[in-house]
Amino acid sequence: MTPPTGLGRGAAPRRTPARAGVRLAGAALTAPALAMIAVFFYVPLVTMLWMTLHDWPLLGERRFVGLRNYRDALDDVAFRNAVLFTFEYTLISTPVLLVLALALALLVRRSGHAARFFQGLYFMPVVIGLAAGSFLWLFLFQSDIGPVSHLADRLGLTSRNTDWFADKTSALLVVIAMVTWKVVGLQMLLLLAGLQAIPAEVEEAARVDGANKWQTLRHITLPLLRPTLALVLVFSVAGSLLAFDQFFIMTSGGPTNSTITAVYEIYRTSFIQFKLGLGATFSALLMIVLVLVSALQLYLLRSSEPGSEP
Amino acid sequence: MITYSFKSPSEAVAAPPTLYPHDPSLEHYRALAGNGGIDVLDNVRNSVVVSLGTTLATLVLSILAGYGFARLRFPGSNVLFFATLVTFMVPFQALVTPLYLLLDEFGLLNSLLGLTLVYTTFQLPFGLFLMRNSFAAVPRSLEEAARIDGCGHLQTLVRVMLPVAVPGVIATGLLAYFTAWNEFFAALIFVNEQERFTLPVTLSVIAAGALGSRNWGVLQAGVTVTIIPCVIIYVLLEKYYVGGLLSTLKK
């Protein structure tokens, strides 16, 4: 076998015992982490695929049913609705988040104390949990006693005692506002890292050539930012497809099951109805979608990249 | 939220809401601390145990393996590193059903250890990635000098590499801590006994009205208790956290 790249070129002494020592040490140091991932990731992954082929109640007999769970899953109205709602939520929240995060990143991009302060400030909600944030916003938007509801009433935006969570659209809007507040700082930080990696001279050169701010952004900054945008987009879409806490807590899936997400339906099927085989099948389908979405987005954004980059 | 938690029970549900507590009261916190049938102090302790455990385990495992992957190439290391990165694509929400059965098999349902192990596993890919990048940025000459002075791999790691990679270590640790402290879905499913709940799940119990009707004042006190430690840690370490993440992500 040829020696692995990166090791050679005189970095390590050429004596074989030392090389063997490096290999042994490398294997030993990585073993504990790899063991954890094997036991708590790969074993469940294989188990899940195995479960999808069975009628698998929590207690009682397991029966091999072949691909029947997959047919049942695709025929399941509740699951189909949950998937549709999850896509709807993802389609609305993703662009809102991305545009706002990009705007914030451009705003706090300069160096200096003020920029640092705002970077820190916008990032703050990221460290607050999604669950805690959901409870906080649930309260803010309560009719009668919620301060935001009260303020909206006073400003004449809503009629008295609007119940934000009684209507699917307004419930969805409140949830998206909460998630945006909570997540936008993280996306801003990722984009900021991408922006800071762009050499200043490139943008200056464009400006010298007479491009205005908008043209510079459109033709220079955004194309160079493409890899970071792709990364943020993948994180954002994956996060939305996995939404659970915010709907479980703020809407409880209501009104009339209109805000049940895919993960919420997995939870209900597996842990309320205890149909573990069907729940695992939902999970497997969700996993396939997640992997496909990540792969597709990365592919699209890579392939549309201008090939003439230095 | 904080002001609400200090209001008296009647004022907390007043409509229209008052701007600040006219009659400050610790009643909601007393209710949290056991007067209302829930002893949240237990849950605070659970959250601390799980979060610190996750942080410590993630740090130790990611530092060892990050160094291994960054500098000590061995046959198959690229394939194995890729195998850890695959976990990025399949988050634990998609594996929750088989994980439940696995923990059941190990007798780790309703246990803080089980929760810690799951959190650690799913923190590892990012921790590994961060630590590998941090170590890869350390000049090789530093390591070689240590090697010539007779340091073994572990000694080199602890004495030479770690001090240089501190920003990455802090970022990895804080991320693990915040994630474990705030996680809701796994905690909701893998733990069914009230005395083992972590704080976010406890909030949902309070919200469900375990204290009679839904008590907004107590809930706000609970939310405050859940959020404040994160905000304090963040404000104290913001420089390292945001800076550490930024510098690692830029590579």
Chai-1 contact restraints between the chains, C-beta under 6 A:
chainA,res_idxA,chainB,res_idxB,connection_type,confidence,min_distance_angstrom,max_distance_angstrom,comment,restraint_id
A,P4,B,R73,contact,1.0,0.0,6.0,A-B,restraint_1
A,G6,B,R73,contact,1.0,0.0,6.0,A-B,restraint_2
A,L7,B,R73,contact,1.0,0.0,6.0,A-B,restraint_3
A,V22,B,L72,contact,1.0,0.0,6.0,A-B,restraint_4
A,R23,B,F74,contact,1.0,0.0,6.0,A-B,restraint_5
A,A25,B,L72,contact,1.0,0.0,6.0,A-B,restraint_6
A,A25,B,H153,contact,1.0,0.0,6.0,A-B,restraint_7
A,G26,B,G68,contact,1.0,0.0,6.0,A-B,restraint_8
A,G26,B,L72,contact,1.0,0.0,6.0,A-B,restraint_9
A,G26,B,F74,contact,1.0,0.0,6.0,A-B,restraint_10
A,A27,B,F74,contact,1.0,0.0,6.0,A-B,restraint_11
A,L29,B,L64,contact,1.0,0.0,6.0,A-B,restraint_12
A,L29,B,G68,contact,1.0,0.0,6.0,A-B,restraint_13
A,T30,B,A65,contact,1.0,0.0,6.0,A-B,restraint_14
A,T30,B,G68,contact,1.0,0.0,6.0,A-B,restraint_15
A,P32,B,L61,contact,1.0,0.0,6.0,A-B,restraint_16
A,A33,B,L61,contact,1.0,0.0,6.0,A-B,restraint_17
A,A33,B,A65,contact,1.0,0.0,6.0,A-B,restraint_18
A,A33,B,L124,contact,1.0,0.0,6.0,A-B,restraint_19
A,L34,B,L80,contact,1.0,0.0,6.0,A-B,restraint_20
A,M36,B,T121,contact,1.0,0.0,6.0,A-B,restraint_21
A,I37,B,T84,contact,1.0,0.0,6.0,A-B,restraint_22
A,F40,B,T121,contact,1.0,0.0,6.0,A-B,restraint_23
A,F41,B,T87,contact,1.0,0.0,6.0,A-B,restraint_24
A,F41,B,T121,contact,1.0,0.0,6.0,A-B,restraint_25
A,P44,B,L95,contact,1.0,0.0,6.0,A-B,restraint_26
A,P44,B,P98,contact,1.0,0.0,6.0,A-B,restraint_27
A,P44,B,L99,contact,1.0,0.0,6.0,A-B,restraint_28
A,P44,B,L102,contact,1.0,0.0,6.0,A-B,restraint_29
A,T47,B,P98,contact,1.0,0.0,6.0,A-B,restraint_30
A,M48,B,P98,contact,1.0,0.0,6.0,A-B,restraint_31
A,G120,B,E238,contact,1.0,0.0,6.0,A-B,restraint_32
A,F123,B,V242,contact,1.0,0.0,6.0,A-B,restraint_33
A,V127,B,F178,contact,1.0,0.0,6.0,A-B,restraint_34
A,V127,B,C230,contact,1.0,0.0,6.0,A-B,restraint_35
A,V127,B,Y234,contact,1.0,0.0,6.0,A-B,restraint_36
A,I128,B,I227,contact,1.0,0.0,6.0,A-B,restraint_37
A,I128,B,C230,contact,1.0,0.0,6.0,A-B,restraint_38
A,G129,B,N182,contact,1.0,0.0,6.0,A-B,restraint_39
A,G129,B,P200,contact,1.0,0.0,6.0,A-B,restraint_40
A,A131,B,F184,contact,1.0,0.0,6.0,A-B,restraint_41
A,A131,B,P200,contact,1.0,0.0,6.0,A-B,restraint_42
A,A132,B,V223,contact,1.0,0.0,6.0,A-B,restraint_43
A,A132,B,T226,contact,1.0,0.0,6.0,A-B,restraint_44
A,A132,B,I227,contact,1.0,0.0,6.0,A-B,restraint_45
A,F135,B,L203,contact,1.0,0.0,6.0,A-B,restraint_46
A,F135,B,V223,contact,1.0,0.0,6.0,A-B,restraint_47
A,L136,B,M1,contact,1.0,0.0,6.0,A-B,restraint_48
A,L136,B,V223,contact,1.0,0.0,6.0,A-B,restraint_49
A,F139,B,W216,contact,1.0,0.0,6.0,A-B,restraint_50
A,D144,B,A15,contact,1.0,0.0,6.0,A-B,restraint_51
A,I145,B,V13,contact,1.0,0.0,6.0,A-B,restraint_52
A,I145,B,A15,contact,1.0,0.0,6.0,A-B,restraint_53
A,I145,B,P17,contact,1.0,0.0,6.0,A-B,restraint_54
A,P147,B,P17,contact,1.0,0.0,6.0,A-B,restraint_55
A,H150,B,P16,contact,1.0,0.0,6.0,A-B,restraint_56
A,H150,B,P17,contact,1.0,0.0,6.0,A-B,restraint_57
A,A193,B,L246,contact,1.0,0.0,6.0,A-B,restraint_58
A,A193,B,L249,contact,1.0,0.0,6.0,A-B,restraint_59
A,A193,B,K250,contact,1.0,0.0,6.0,A-B,restraint_60
A,A197,B,K250,contact,1.0,0.0,6.0,A-B,restraint_61
A,L242,B,P91,contact,1.0,0.0,6.0,A-B,restraint_62
A,L242,B,Q93,contact,1.0,0.0,6.0,A-B,restraint_63
A,F244,B,F185,contact,1.0,0.0,6.0,A-B,restraint_64
A,D245,B,F184,contact,1.0,0.0,6.0,A-B,restraint_65
A,V263,B,Q93,contact,1.0,0.0,6.0,A-B,restraint_66
A,S270,B,T97,contact,1.0,0.0,6.0,A-B,restraint_67
A,F271,B,I189,contact,1.0,0.0,6.0,A-B,restraint_68
A,L276,B,T97,contact,1.0,0.0,6.0,A-B,restraint_69
A,G279,B,T97,contact,1.0,0.0,6.0,A-B,restraint_70
A,A280,B,T97,contact,1.0,0.0,6.0,A-B,restraint_71
A,S283,B,A94,contact,1.0,0.0,6.0,A-B,restraint_72
A,S283,B,T97,contact,1.0,0.0,6.0,A-B,restraint_73
A,L286,B,A94,contact,1.0,0.0,6.0,A-B,restraint_74
A,M287,B,V90,contact,1.0,0.0,6.0,A-B,restraint_75
A,M287,B,A94,contact,1.0,0.0,6.0,A-B,restraint_76
A,V291,B,M89,contact,1.0,0.0,6.0,A-B,restraint_77
A,S294,B,M89,contact,1.0,0.0,6.0,A-B,restraint_78
